[in-house]
Amino acid sequence: MNTKSVTAALVASAAAAALFVTGCSDNASSTPAKSSAAPAPQAAPAPSGKSAASVDGKAFDATFTTTCAKQGGTLALALTDAANAAYGNLSVSATVTGTDTVQAVGIAGSKGGDAGQPYAIGYGNGMPGGSAKLTKDGNTYKVTGEGVSADLANPLAGPKTSKFDITFACSTVVGG
């Protein structure tokens, strides 16, 4: 497997997903998710009506703005925190097709990665490594699975996997 290709695909997927949904966000924010001092073995579910995200059992301490938009058979979901203390401009996104297939997941921060580099985890349907599953309850969408990331300071170390658990609590779905 070509590490440079995987790294480039991850970064491009996360950036494209974040840019796609940023232009149509609303100002409804949710209560910040609290992070624990040590990663829990399994992420606690988000309280009803609250958006949240965790990686490897550790919840992001973030004040997320939730954006949900549908066009044709594609649903774009995003959580953004433009001034996150640990991750800078933090964006969590997922793209779902009409058949409830998760096509892509991107988790990216302008800081917070290894050796001071940007933080990025990605999943792309059909790409090697990772998985994603969608469950929904009304306008609340939960995406769970495993994504791939790389240490950008040491790309020869190869890709690593991380489990994610994301809840998108949509007050409305634009176009839906």
Secondary structure as the mmCIF struct_conf table of DSSP 4:
data_model
#
loop_
_struct_conf.conf_type_id
_struct_conf.id
_struct_conf.beg_label_comp_id
_struct_conf.beg_label_asym_id
_struct_conf.beg_label_seq_id
_struct_conf.end_label_comp_id
_struct_conf.end_label_asym_id
_struct_conf.end_label_seq_id
HELX_RH_AL_P HELX_RH_AL_P1 THR A 3 THR A 22
TURN_TY1_P TURN_TY1_P1 GLY A 23 CYS A 24
BEND BEND1 ASN A 27 ASN A 27
STRN STRN1 SER A 29 SER A 29
HELX_LH_PP_P HELX_LH_PP_P1 THR A 31 PRO A 32
STRN STRN2 ALA A 33 ALA A 33
HELX_LH_PP_P HELX_LH_PP_P2 LYS A 34 SER A 36
BEND BEND2 ALA A 37 ALA A 38
BEND BEND3 PRO A 41 GLN A 42
HELX_LH_PP_P HELX_LH_PP_P3 ALA A 43 PRO A 47
TURN_TY1_P TURN_TY1_P2 SER A 48 GLY A 49
STRN STRN3 ALA A 52 VAL A 55
TURN_TY1_P TURN_TY1_P3 ASP A 56 GLY A 57
STRN STRN4 LYS A 58 ALA A 59
HELX_LH_PP_P HELX_LH_PP_P4 PHE A 60 PHE A 60
STRN STRN5 ALA A 62 ALA A 62
HELX_LH_PP_P HELX_LH_PP_P5 PHE A 64 PHE A 64
STRN STRN6 THR A 65 GLN A 71
TURN_TY1_P TURN_TY1_P4 GLY A 72 GLY A 73
STRN STRN7 THR A 74 ASN A 84
TURN_TY1_P TURN_TY1_P5 ALA A 85 TYR A 87
STRN STRN8 GLY A 88 THR A 97
TURN_TY1_P TURN_TY1_P6 GLY A 98 THR A 99
BEND BEND4 ASP A 100 ASP A 100
STRN STRN9 VAL A 102 GLY A 109
BEND BEND5 SER A 110 LYS A 111
BEND BEND6 GLY A 113 GLY A 113
HELX_RH_3T_P HELX_RH_3T_P1 ASP A 114 GLY A 116
HELX_LH_PP_P HELX_LH_PP_P6 GLN A 117 PRO A 118
STRN STRN10 TYR A 119 GLY A 124
TURN_TY1_P TURN_TY1_P7 ASN A 125 GLY A 126
BEND BEND7 MET A 127 GLY A 129
STRN STRN11 SER A 131 ASP A 137
TURN_TY1_P TURN_TY1_P8 GLY A 138 ASN A 139
STRN STRN12 THR A 140 SER A 149
TURN_TY1_P TURN_TY1_P9 LEU A 152 ALA A 153
HELX_RH_3T_P HELX_RH_3T_P2 PRO A 155 ALA A 157
STRN STRN13 LYS A 160 ALA A 169
BEND BEND8 SER A 171 SER A 171
STRN STRN14 VAL A 174 VAL A 174
TURN_TY1_P TURN_TY1_P10 GLY A 175 GLY A 175
#
